[in-house]
Amino acid sequence: MPKDRGVFPDQWGLPGGRIEEGERMEAALRRELKEELGIEVSDIKPLFFKDGQHRKSFADGSQREVYMIFLIFLCRAASDELKISTEFTEYAWVQRDVLGAYQLNSATRETFRQAGIL
Protein backbone atom coordinates (compact mmCIF):
# COMPACT_ATOMS: atom_id res chain seq x y z
CA MET A 1 0.00 0.00 0.00
CA PRO A 2 1.11 3.61 -0.41
CA LYS A 3 3.08 5.14 2.46
CA ASP A 4 0.55 7.89 3.13
CA ARG A 5 -2.89 6.27 3.20
CA GLY A 6 -5.00 3.28 4.04
CA VAL A 7 -5.35 1.14 7.13
CA PHE A 8 -1.95 -0.50 6.64
CA PRO A 9 0.23 2.15 4.95
CA ASP A 10 3.56 1.05 3.47
CA GLN A 11 2.87 -2.65 4.12
CA TRP A 12 2.17 -5.59 1.86
CA GLY A 13 -1.34 -6.98 1.92
CA LEU A 14 -4.08 -8.78 0.12
CA PRO A 15 -6.62 -6.90 -2.01
CA GLY A 16 -9.85 -5.89 -0.38
CA GLY A 17 -12.60 -3.38 -0.31
CA ARG A 18 -16.11 -2.71 0.74
CA ILE A 19 -19.49 -4.19 0.00
CA GLU A 20 -21.67 -1.62 -1.72
CA GLU A 21 -25.27 -1.10 -0.62
CA GLY A 22 -27.45 -3.90 -2.00
CA GLU A 23 -24.43 -5.95 -3.12
CA ARG A 24 -23.87 -9.58 -2.10
CA MET A 25 -20.51 -10.74 -0.67
CA GLU A 26 -19.51 -12.79 -3.72
CA ALA A 27 -20.42 -9.98 -6.11
CA ALA A 28 -18.36 -7.53 -4.02
CA LEU A 29 -15.39 -9.91 -4.03
CA ARG A 30 -15.55 -10.29 -7.81
CA ARG A 31 -15.93 -6.53 -8.32
CA GLU A 32 -13.07 -5.58 -5.98
CA LEU A 33 -10.67 -8.11 -7.54
CA LYS A 34 -11.59 -6.87 -11.01
CA GLU A 35 -11.13 -3.22 -9.98
CA GLU A 36 -7.92 -3.69 -8.00
CA LEU A 37 -6.16 -6.48 -9.89
CA GLY A 38 -7.97 -6.75 -13.22
CA ILE A 39 -8.76 -10.44 -12.72
CA GLU A 40 -11.79 -12.71 -12.79
CA VAL A 41 -12.09 -15.45 -10.12
CA SER A 42 -13.82 -18.79 -9.63
CA ASP A 43 -13.97 -21.57 -7.00
CA ILE A 44 -14.86 -19.05 -4.28
CA LYS A 45 -14.91 -20.54 -0.76
CA PRO A 46 -15.20 -18.72 2.58
CA LEU A 47 -12.11 -19.15 4.75
CA PHE A 48 -12.93 -17.11 7.88
CA PHE A 49 -14.46 -13.86 9.05
CA LYS A 50 -13.18 -11.43 11.72
CA ASP A 51 -13.51 -7.81 12.75
CA GLY A 52 -11.54 -5.08 14.48
CA GLN A 53 -10.82 -1.40 15.00
CA HIS A 54 -8.06 0.11 12.84
CA ARG A 55 -6.62 3.58 12.29
CA LYS A 56 -7.01 4.69 8.67
CA SER A 57 -4.97 7.41 6.93
CA PHE A 58 -6.53 9.38 4.07
CA ALA A 59 -4.92 11.10 1.07
CA ASP A 60 -5.56 14.53 2.62
CA GLY A 61 -3.43 13.56 5.65
CA SER A 62 -6.32 13.06 8.06
CA GLN A 63 -6.75 9.90 10.13
CA ARG A 64 -9.61 8.25 11.98
CA GLU A 65 -10.55 5.02 13.66
CA VAL A 66 -12.59 2.68 11.48
CA TYR A 67 -14.40 -0.54 12.31
CA MET A 68 -13.64 -3.22 9.72
CA ILE A 69 -15.14 -6.62 9.04
CA PHE A 70 -12.81 -8.96 7.18
CA LEU A 71 -14.57 -11.55 5.01
CA ILE A 72 -11.74 -13.79 3.83
CA PHE A 73 -12.21 -16.09 0.83
CA LEU A 74 -10.06 -18.54 -1.08
CA CYS A 75 -10.57 -18.34 -4.83
CA ARG A 76 -8.87 -19.20 -8.09
CA ALA A 77 -7.73 -16.46 -10.48
CA ALA A 78 -8.51 -17.00 -14.15
CA SER A 79 -5.11 -15.51 -15.03
CA ASP A 80 -1.83 -14.66 -13.34
CA GLU A 81 -1.51 -11.45 -15.35
CA LEU A 82 -2.48 -8.52 -13.15
CA LYS A 83 -3.37 -4.92 -13.97
CA ILE A 84 -3.15 -3.24 -10.57
CA SER A 85 -5.13 -0.10 -9.85
CA THR A 86 -3.52 3.19 -8.87
CA GLU A 87 -4.48 2.33 -5.29
CA PHE A 88 -1.35 0.18 -5.08
CA THR A 89 2.31 1.03 -5.54
CA GLU A 90 3.55 -2.43 -6.55
CA TYR A 91 2.79 -6.15 -6.45
CA ALA A 92 4.75 -9.40 -6.32
CA TRP A 93 4.18 -13.10 -6.84
CA VAL A 94 5.97 -14.64 -3.86
CA GLN A 95 7.05 -18.19 -3.06
CA ARG A 96 5.72 -19.47 0.24
CA ASP A 97 9.20 -19.97 1.75
CA VAL A 98 10.10 -16.25 1.42
CA LEU A 99 6.68 -14.76 2.21
CA GLY A 100 7.61 -14.13 5.85
CA ALA A 101 10.42 -11.80 4.75
CA TYR A 102 7.87 -9.30 3.40
CA GLN A 103 6.50 -6.58 5.68
CA LEU A 104 2.98 -8.01 5.66
CA ASN A 105 0.20 -6.14 7.39
CA SER A 106 -1.33 -7.81 10.45
CA ALA A 107 -4.56 -8.83 8.68
CA THR A 108 -2.67 -10.47 5.81
CA ARG A 109 -0.28 -12.24 8.18
CA GLU A 110 -3.27 -13.60 10.15
CA THR A 111 -5.01 -14.69 6.93
CA PHE A 112 -1.91 -16.58 5.81
CA ARG A 113 -1.56 -18.21 9.25
CA GLN A 114 -5.19 -19.37 9.26
CA ALA A 115 -4.82 -20.68 5.70
CA GLY A 116 -1.71 -22.67 6.73
CA ILE A 117 0.53 -20.64 4.42
CA LEU A 118 2.67 -19.06 7.18
N, CA, C and O atoms as a DFTB+ gen file, in Angstrom:
472 C
 N C O
     1  1       0.842      -1.188       0.000
     2  2       0.000       0.000       0.000
     3  2       0.885       1.249       0.000
     4  3       2.047       1.189       0.403
     5  1       0.346       2.354      -0.443
     6  2       1.106       3.606      -0.410
     7  2       1.524       3.964       1.021
     8  3       0.904       3.515       1.985
     9  1       2.555       4.758       1.148
    10  2       3.079       5.137       2.463
    11  2       2.165       6.085       3.220
    12  3       2.247       6.173       4.445
    13  1       1.297       6.795       2.512
    14  2       0.550       7.889       3.135
    15  2      -0.939       7.655       3.329
    16  3      -1.646       8.571       3.748
    17  1      -1.445       6.445       3.036
    18  2      -2.888       6.267       3.200
    19  2      -3.252       4.804       3.382
    20  3      -2.457       3.898       3.133
    21  1      -4.482       4.613       3.827
    22  2      -5.004       3.276       4.044
    23  2      -4.937       2.882       5.508
    24  3      -4.498       3.653       6.360
    25  1      -5.379       1.675       5.778
    26  2      -5.353       1.144       7.134
    27  2      -3.974       0.587       7.453
    28  3      -3.544       0.614       8.606
    29  1      -3.286       0.088       6.447
    30  2      -1.955      -0.501       6.638
    31  2      -0.960       0.161       5.684
    32  3      -0.461      -0.494       4.768
    33  1      -0.660       1.462       5.886
    34  2       0.227       2.148       4.952
    35  2       1.622       1.531       4.911
    36  3       2.162       1.092       5.926
    37  1       2.182       1.512       3.712
    38  2       3.556       1.049       3.467
    39  2       3.792      -0.398       3.882
    40  3       4.907      -0.767       4.252
    41  1       2.740      -1.219       3.822
    42  2       2.872      -2.646       4.120
    43  2       2.252      -3.454       2.990
    44  3       1.379      -2.975       2.267
    45  1       2.718      -4.677       2.854
    46  2       2.170      -5.590       1.864
    47  2       0.877      -6.193       2.396
    48  3       0.755      -6.474       3.589
    49  1      -0.082      -6.387       1.503
    50  2      -1.344      -6.981       1.920
    51  2      -2.127      -7.545       0.762
    52  3      -1.773      -7.372      -0.405
    53  1      -3.174      -8.207       1.106
    54  2      -4.083      -8.779       0.123
    55  2      -5.068      -7.716      -0.349
    56  3      -5.325      -6.756       0.377
    57  1      -5.622      -7.863      -1.541
    58  2      -6.618      -6.896      -2.006
    59  2      -7.883      -6.982      -1.170
    60  3      -8.177      -8.015      -0.570
    61  1      -8.615      -5.905      -1.138
    62  2      -9.854      -5.887      -0.377
    63  2     -10.647      -4.650      -0.694
    64  3     -10.232      -3.815      -1.498
    65  1     -11.769      -4.540      -0.070
    66  2     -12.601      -3.376      -0.314
    67  2     -13.882      -3.463       0.477
    68  3     -13.962      -4.152       1.495
    69  1     -14.864      -2.768       0.004
    70  2     -16.111      -2.710       0.743
    71  2     -17.242      -3.311      -0.076
    72  3     -17.175      -3.406      -1.302
    73  1     -18.268      -3.707       0.636
    74  2     -19.485      -4.186      -0.002
    75  2     -20.385      -2.971      -0.193
    76  3     -20.699      -2.263       0.763
    77  1     -20.790      -2.741      -1.415
    78  2     -21.672      -1.618      -1.720
    79  2     -23.100      -1.946      -1.280
    80  3     -23.472      -3.115      -1.172
    81  1     -23.885      -0.915      -1.030
    82  2     -25.271      -1.105      -0.621
    83  2     -26.013      -1.966      -1.645
    84  3     -25.974      -1.696      -2.845
    85  1     -26.688      -3.005      -1.150
    86  2     -27.454      -3.902      -2.003
    87  2     -26.628      -4.983      -2.686
    88  3     -27.181      -5.806      -3.415
    89  1     -25.313      -4.999      -2.466
    90  2     -24.427      -5.955      -3.121
    91  2     -24.230      -7.183      -2.236
    92  3     -24.155      -7.058      -1.013
    93  1     -24.147      -8.348      -2.833
    94  2     -23.871      -9.582      -2.100
    95  2     -22.353      -9.749      -1.950
    96  3     -21.576      -9.173      -2.712
    97  1     -21.942     -10.555      -0.944
    98  2     -20.513     -10.737      -0.667
    99  2     -19.740     -11.214      -1.894
   100  3     -18.695     -10.653      -2.223
   101  1     -20.242     -12.239      -2.569
   102  2     -19.512     -12.786      -3.715
   103  2     -19.398     -11.765      -4.844
   104  3     -18.356     -11.664      -5.492
   105  1     -20.461     -11.014      -5.076
   106  2     -20.420      -9.979      -6.114
   107  2     -19.391      -8.904      -5.748
   108  3     -18.663      -8.421      -6.616
   109  1     -19.330      -8.530      -4.467
   110  2     -18.358      -7.531      -4.019
   111  2     -16.935      -8.049      -4.196
   112  3     -16.053      -7.310      -4.636
   113  1     -16.710      -9.309      -3.857
   114  2     -15.388      -9.906      -4.030
   115  2     -14.979      -9.862      -5.495
   116  3     -13.872      -9.431      -5.819
   117  1     -15.850     -10.300      -6.368
   118  2     -15.547     -10.289      -7.807
   119  2     -15.276      -8.869      -8.314
   120  3     -14.335      -8.647      -9.075
   121  1     -16.102      -7.913      -7.890
   122  2     -15.933      -6.527      -8.319
   123  2     -14.604      -5.953      -7.825
   124  3     -13.860      -5.353      -8.601
   125  1     -14.307      -6.135      -6.542
   126  2     -13.070      -5.585      -5.979
   127  2     -11.826      -6.178      -6.652
   128  3     -10.878      -5.453      -6.950
   129  1     -11.829      -7.484      -6.887
   130  2     -10.669      -8.110      -7.540
   131  2     -10.524      -7.646      -8.983
   132  3      -9.408      -7.508      -9.485
   133  1     -11.631      -7.410      -9.640
   134  2     -11.592      -6.875     -11.013
   135  2     -11.072      -5.440     -10.990
   136  3     -10.226      -5.079     -11.809
   137  1     -11.568      -4.616     -10.060
   138  2     -11.132      -3.219      -9.978
   139  2      -9.671      -3.088      -9.558
   140  3      -8.929      -2.293     -10.134
   141  1      -9.258      -3.860      -8.565
   142  2      -7.921      -3.691      -7.998
   143  2      -6.838      -4.457      -8.743
   144  3      -5.707      -3.983      -8.848
   145  1      -7.173      -5.639      -9.262
   146  2      -6.157      -6.483      -9.892
   147  2      -6.428      -6.795     -11.361
   148  3      -5.561      -7.325     -12.056
   149  1      -7.631      -6.467     -11.831
   150  2      -7.969      -6.746     -13.223
   151  2      -8.178      -8.218     -13.520
   152  3      -7.974      -8.654     -14.653
   153  1      -8.588      -9.003     -12.507
   154  2      -8.756     -10.445     -12.717
   155  2     -10.193     -10.887     -12.441
   156  3     -10.937     -10.246     -11.698
   157  1     -10.548     -11.997     -13.062
   158  2     -11.790     -12.713     -12.786
   159  2     -11.427     -13.886     -11.884
   160  3     -10.306     -14.392     -11.953
   161  1     -12.363     -14.329     -11.033
   162  2     -12.090     -15.446     -10.124
   163  2     -13.205     -16.482     -10.175
   164  3     -14.330     -16.198     -10.587
   165  1     -12.855     -17.703      -9.739
   166  2     -13.824     -18.794      -9.628
   167  2     -13.482     -19.604      -8.376
   168  3     -12.565     -19.250      -7.635
   169  1     -14.208     -20.672      -8.147
   170  2     -13.972     -21.565      -7.001
   171  2     -13.900     -20.796      -5.687
   172  3     -12.984     -21.005      -4.891
   173  1     -14.849     -19.921      -5.464
   174  2     -14.861     -19.052      -4.279
   175  2     -15.369     -19.836      -3.071
   176  3     -16.457     -20.413      -3.097
   177  1     -14.544     -19.844      -1.998
   178  2     -14.911     -20.544      -0.764
   179  2     -14.575     -19.661       0.430
   180  3     -13.469     -19.126       0.507
   181  1     -15.517     -19.498       1.369
   182  2     -15.204     -18.724       2.576
   183  2     -14.098     -19.404       3.380
   184  3     -14.090     -20.627       3.520
   185  1     -13.170     -18.611       3.905
   186  2     -12.107     -19.147       4.755
   187  2     -12.396     -18.809       6.214
   188  3     -12.482     -19.711       7.046
   189  1     -12.547     -17.525       6.538
   190  2     -12.926     -17.106       7.882
   191  2     -13.364     -15.646       7.843
   192  3     -13.100     -14.923       6.883
   193  1     -14.028     -15.241       8.897
   194  2     -14.463     -13.857       9.055
   195  2     -13.919     -13.349      10.387
   196  3     -13.796     -14.119      11.340
   197  1     -13.590     -12.048      10.460
   198  2     -13.177     -11.429      11.719
   199  2     -13.417      -9.932      11.621
   200  3     -13.694      -9.409      10.542
   201  1     -13.311      -9.245      12.752
   202  2     -13.513      -7.807      12.747
   203  2     -12.492      -7.138      13.657
   204  3     -11.759      -7.809      14.385
   205  1     -12.451      -5.817      13.609
   206  2     -11.545      -5.083      14.480
   207  2     -11.524      -3.598      14.186
   208  3     -11.967      -3.154      13.127
   209  1     -11.005      -2.834      15.135
   210  2     -10.819      -1.397      14.997
   211  2      -9.432      -1.144      14.424
   212  3      -8.460      -1.770      14.849
   213  1      -9.335      -0.231      13.464
   214  2      -8.057       0.111      12.844
   215  2      -8.008       1.608      12.582
   216  3      -9.038       2.245      12.364
   217  1      -6.813       2.157      12.603
   218  2      -6.616       3.581      12.289
   219  2      -6.370       3.686      10.793
   220  3      -5.498       2.999      10.260
   221  1      -7.126       4.535      10.107
   222  2      -7.008       4.689       8.666
   223  2      -6.505       6.089       8.330
   224  3      -6.990       7.084       8.868
   225  1      -5.514       6.149       7.423
   226  2      -4.969       7.415       6.931
   227  2      -5.577       7.712       5.566
   228  3      -5.738       6.809       4.745
   229  1      -5.913       8.969       5.325
   230  2      -6.528       9.380       4.074
   231  2      -5.556      10.243       3.269
   232  3      -4.595      10.783       3.817
   233  1      -5.813      10.368       1.973
   234  2      -4.922      11.101       1.069
   235  2      -4.719      12.548       1.493
   236  3      -3.676      13.133       1.201
   237  1      -5.696      13.133       2.174
   238  2      -5.562      14.525       2.620
   239  2      -4.754      14.662       3.913
   240  3      -4.598      15.767       4.431
   241  1      -4.240      13.540       4.435
   242  2      -3.429      13.557       5.654
   243  2      -4.205      13.308       6.931
   244  3      -3.604      13.113       7.987
   245  1      -5.525      13.310       6.859
   246  2      -6.324      13.058       8.058
   247  2      -6.314      11.569       8.411
   248  3      -5.993      10.718       7.581
   249  1      -6.667      11.282       9.645
   250  2      -6.749       9.904      10.126
   251  2      -7.987       9.764      10.993
   252  3      -8.454      10.731      11.595
   253  1      -8.519       8.533      11.050
   254  2      -9.614       8.248      11.976
   255  2      -9.698       6.755      12.213
   256  3      -9.223       5.946      11.417
   257  1     -10.315       6.415      13.328
   258  2     -10.552       5.020      13.661
   259  2     -11.703       4.491      12.810
   260  3     -12.727       5.157      12.654
   261  1     -11.530       3.303      12.269
   262  2     -12.588       2.679      11.479
   263  2     -12.810       1.258      11.998
   264  3     -11.874       0.578      12.418
   265  1     -14.048       0.837      11.959
   266  2     -14.400      -0.539      12.306
   267  2     -14.451      -1.319      11.004
   268  3     -15.146      -0.928      10.066
   269  1     -13.714      -2.425      10.946
   270  2     -13.639      -3.217       9.722
   271  2     -14.076      -4.648       9.985
   272  3     -13.771      -5.226      11.029
   273  1     -14.783      -5.201       9.037
   274  2     -15.145      -6.620       9.044
   275  2     -14.383      -7.256       7.899
   276  3     -14.530      -6.841       6.749
   277  1     -13.580      -8.250       8.194
   278  2     -12.805      -8.960       7.180
   279  2     -13.543     -10.240       6.811
   280  3     -13.755     -11.108       7.659
   281  1     -13.930     -10.354       5.554
   282  2     -14.569     -11.551       5.011
   283  2     -13.538     -12.172       4.082
   284  3     -13.343     -11.701       2.961
   285  1     -12.883     -13.222       4.542
   286  2     -11.744     -13.787       3.826
   287  2     -12.188     -15.011       3.016
   288  3     -12.823     -15.926       3.540
   289  1     -11.839     -15.002       1.733
   290  2     -12.211     -16.088       0.830
   291  2     -10.981     -16.642       0.135
   292  3     -10.019     -15.917      -0.123
   293  1     -11.019     -17.924      -0.165
   294  2     -10.061     -18.537      -1.081
   295  2     -10.740     -18.561      -2.439
   296  3     -11.934     -18.844      -2.529
   297  1     -10.002     -18.270      -3.484
   298  2     -10.569     -18.343      -4.825
   299  2      -9.442     -18.573      -5.825
   300  3      -8.262     -18.445      -5.501
   301  1      -9.832     -18.910      -7.027
   302  2      -8.867     -19.196      -8.094
   303  2      -8.948     -18.086      -9.138
   304  3     -10.025     -17.764      -9.640
   305  1      -7.796     -17.512      -9.454
   306  2      -7.729     -16.465     -10.480
   307  2      -7.736     -17.111     -11.858
   308  3      -7.106     -18.146     -12.074
   309  1      -8.451     -16.495     -12.781
   310  2      -8.511     -17.005     -14.149
   311  2      -7.190     -16.774     -14.884
   312  3      -6.912     -17.433     -15.886
   313  1      -6.374     -15.836     -14.385
   314  2      -5.109     -15.510     -15.034
   315  2      -4.118     -15.046     -13.979
   316  3      -4.516     -14.563     -12.919
   317  1      -2.826     -15.192     -14.265
   318  2      -1.826     -14.658     -13.339
   319  2      -1.284     -13.309     -13.817
   320  3      -0.335     -12.773     -13.245
   321  1      -1.891     -12.773     -14.863
   322  2      -1.514     -11.446     -15.355
   323  2      -2.391     -10.402     -14.670
   324  3      -3.611     -10.394     -14.834
   325  1      -1.754      -9.527     -13.905
   326  2      -2.484      -8.516     -13.152
   327  2      -2.360      -7.140     -13.798
   328  3      -1.368      -6.828     -14.457
   329  1      -3.378      -6.338     -13.593
   330  2      -3.366      -4.921     -13.974
   331  2      -3.799      -4.167     -12.726
   332  3      -4.983      -3.886     -12.538
   333  1      -2.819      -3.837     -11.865
   334  2      -3.154      -3.242     -10.574
   335  2      -3.664      -1.814     -10.735
   336  3      -3.249      -1.078     -11.630
   337  1      -4.572      -1.451      -9.843
   338  2      -5.130      -0.097      -9.849
   339  2      -4.113       0.872      -9.270
   340  3      -3.094       0.466      -8.712
   341  1      -4.403       2.148      -9.411
   342  2      -3.517       3.188      -8.872
   343  2      -3.533       3.218      -7.349
   344  3      -2.757       3.948      -6.732
   345  1      -4.413       2.426      -6.743
   346  2      -4.483       2.331      -5.286
   347  2      -3.219       1.683      -4.713
   348  3      -2.886       1.887      -3.546
   349  1      -2.530       0.912      -5.530
   350  2      -1.347       0.180      -5.084
   351  2      -0.086       0.747      -5.709
   352  3      -0.123       1.348      -6.782
   353  1       1.042       0.546      -5.016
   354  2       2.312       1.027      -5.539
   355  2       3.087      -0.068      -6.262
   356  3       3.873       0.228      -7.162
   357  1       2.882      -1.321      -5.886
   358  2       3.546      -2.434      -6.554
   359  2       2.903      -3.745      -6.133
   360  3       2.101      -3.786      -5.200
   361  1       3.265      -4.817      -6.833
   362  2       2.793      -6.147      -6.450
   363  2       3.913      -7.150      -6.697
   364  3       4.893      -6.854      -7.381
   365  1       3.748      -8.341      -6.130
   366  2       4.749      -9.395      -6.323
   367  2       4.081     -10.757      -6.208
   368  3       3.172     -10.946      -5.399
   369  1       4.531     -11.692      -7.013
   370  2       4.175     -13.102      -6.837
   371  2       5.294     -13.676      -5.984
   372  3       6.462     -13.590      -6.364
   373  1       4.961     -14.258      -4.841
   374  2       5.968     -14.636      -3.859
   375  2       5.868     -16.119      -3.522
   376  3       4.775     -16.640      -3.301
   377  1       7.004     -16.788      -3.485
   378  2       7.055     -18.189      -3.063
   379  2       6.772     -18.256      -1.558
   380  3       7.158     -17.368      -0.799
   381  1       6.112     -19.294      -1.159
   382  2       5.722     -19.470       0.243
   383  2       6.908     -19.378       1.200
   384  3       6.774     -18.801       2.280
   385  1       8.056     -19.926       0.838
   386  2       9.197     -19.971       1.750
   387  2       9.849     -18.600       1.987
   388  3      10.647     -18.470       2.916
   389  1       9.540     -17.586       1.189
   390  2      10.103     -16.248       1.419
   391  2       9.027     -15.223       1.802
   392  3       9.335     -14.048       2.004
   393  1       7.793     -15.657       1.900
   394  2       6.679     -14.758       2.206
   395  2       6.875     -14.030       3.539
   396  3       6.549     -12.848       3.654
   397  1       7.398     -14.720       4.530
   398  2       7.614     -14.131       5.846
   399  2       8.613     -12.996       5.858
   400  3       8.639     -12.218       6.811
   401  1       9.437     -12.873       4.830
   402  2      10.423     -11.802       4.753
   403  2       9.785     -10.471       4.330
   404  3      10.398      -9.415       4.487
   405  1       8.579     -10.517       3.805
   406  2       7.875      -9.299       3.396
   407  2       7.240      -8.630       4.619
   408  3       6.840      -9.309       5.565
   409  1       7.153      -7.319       4.595
   410  2       6.499      -6.583       5.677
   411  2       4.992      -6.653       5.438
   412  3       4.386      -5.728       4.896
   413  1       4.407      -7.771       5.855
   414  2       2.976      -8.012       5.665
   415  2       2.181      -7.300       6.745
   416  3       2.596      -7.254       7.903
   417  1       1.035      -6.745       6.364
   418  2       0.196      -6.135       7.389
   419  2      -0.395      -7.227       8.284
   420  3      -0.413      -8.401       7.912
   421  1      -0.870      -6.836       9.450
   422  2      -1.328      -7.812      10.448
   423  2      -2.497      -8.659       9.944
   424  3      -2.560      -9.852      10.242
   425  1      -3.417      -8.072       9.193
   426  2      -4.564      -8.828       8.680
   427  2      -4.122      -9.879       7.662
   428  3      -4.635     -10.998       7.658
   429  1      -3.181      -9.523       6.810
   430  2      -2.673     -10.471       5.808
   431  2      -1.882     -11.586       6.480
   432  3      -2.018     -12.755       6.118
   433  1      -1.060     -11.226       7.453
   434  2      -0.284     -12.241       8.180
   435  2      -1.232     -13.246       8.862
   436  3      -1.005     -14.454       8.811
   437  1      -2.296     -12.730       9.500
   438  2      -3.273     -13.604      10.153
   439  2      -4.008     -14.474       9.128
   440  3      -4.260     -15.651       9.386
   441  1      -4.348     -13.916       7.994
   442  2      -5.007     -14.691       6.933
   443  2      -4.108     -15.833       6.481
   444  3      -4.563     -16.970       6.350
   445  1      -2.843     -15.539       6.244
   446  2      -1.907     -16.582       5.808
   447  2      -1.716     -17.646       6.891
   448  3      -1.600     -18.831       6.581
   449  1      -1.683     -17.230       8.154
   450  2      -1.560     -18.208       9.246
   451  2      -2.775     -19.146       9.266
   452  3      -2.629     -20.367       9.333
   453  1      -3.962     -18.560       9.206
   454  2      -5.185     -19.366       9.261
   455  2      -5.321     -20.284       8.052
   456  3      -5.918     -21.356       8.151
   457  1      -4.772     -19.872       6.914
   458  2      -4.819     -20.682       5.700
   459  2      -3.706     -21.732       5.675
   460  3      -3.648     -22.552       4.759
   461  1      -2.814     -21.711       6.687
   462  2      -1.712     -22.667       6.728
   463  2      -0.583     -22.317       5.796
   464  3       0.241     -23.173       5.474
   465  1      -0.524     -21.071       5.353
   466  2       0.526     -20.642       4.417
   467  2       1.758     -20.143       5.169
   468  3       2.883     -20.325       4.703
   469  1       1.555     -19.516       6.325
   470  2       2.668     -19.057       7.182
   471  2       2.698     -19.861       8.455
   472  3       3.556     -19.633       9.309
